[in-house]
């Protein structure tokens, strides 16, 4: 028998809603913290206690992002032609 779930947004049932000032281009999990790469060239770190303060990484959009092999940082590539860690 199917269970009916309340008509409530998934984020309201299981997470948190964070306002971002730009479109997300990538999301990388580092443990329980999410690094969200944004189209304005910034990265937001979102975790249980994080305030999602933006960190400017590129002059232009972040086009790609991945977890660094150390597992503790993120590598991004931007529209400015720069790769950053």
C-alpha positions in Angstrom: 0.0 0.0 0.0 1.4 3.4 -0.9 2.0 6.1 1.7 0.7 9.6 1.0 3.2 12.3 1.9 2.1 15.7 2.8 2.2 18.3 0.0 5.2 20.1 1.5 8.4 21.0 -0.3 11.2 18.4 0.1 13.6 21.0 1.6 11.1 21.9 4.3 10.8 18.2 5.3 14.5 17.2 5.1 16.8 20.2 4.8 17.3 23.9 4.8 16.6 26.6 2.3 19.5 28.9 1.4 19.1 32.0 -0.7 21.8 32.3 -3.3 22.5 35.5 -5.3 23.4 33.6 -8.5 22.6 30.3 -10.3 24.4 27.2 -9.0 26.7 25.6 -11.5 28.0 22.7 -9.3 27.7 21.2 -5.9 30.5 19.3 -4.2 30.1 17.5 -0.9 33.1 17.6 1.5 31.9 15.5 4.4 28.7 17.1 5.7 29.4 20.4 4.1 28.3 21.3 0.5 30.4 23.6 -1.6 28.1 25.3 -4.1 29.8 26.9 -7.1 27.9 29.8 -8.5 27.5 31.6 -11.8 28.8 34.8 -10.4 32.3 33.3 -9.7 31.7 32.7 -6.0 31.5 29.6 -3.8 29.1 29.1 -0.9 29.9 26.6 1.9 26.7 25.3 3.3 26.7 23.0 6.4 24.8 22.5 9.6 26.3 25.7 11.1 27.6 27.4 8.0 26.2 30.9 7.2 26.7 30.5 3.4 28.9 33.5 3.1 30.2 33.8 -0.5 33.9 33.4 -1.3 34.9 35.0 -4.6 36.9 32.5 -6.6 36.7 33.7 -10.2 36.1 36.8 -12.4 33.1 35.3 -14.2 31.1 32.1 -13.9 32.5 29.0 -12.3 32.1 26.4 -15.1 33.2 23.3 -13.3 34.1 22.0 -9.9 35.2 18.8 -8.3 36.5 17.4 -5.0 40.3 17.6 -4.7 41.9 14.2 -4.0 42.7 15.3 -0.4 39.0 15.1 0.2 39.1 18.4 2.1 39.0 21.0 -0.6 37.4 21.8 -4.0 38.9 22.6 -7.3 37.1 25.0 -9.6 37.5 26.1 -13.2 36.2 29.5 -14.3 35.1 31.5 -17.3 38.3 33.6 -16.6 40.5 30.7 -17.7 41.8 30.0 -14.2 41.8 26.8 -12.2 41.7 27.3 -8.4 41.8 25.2 -5.3 
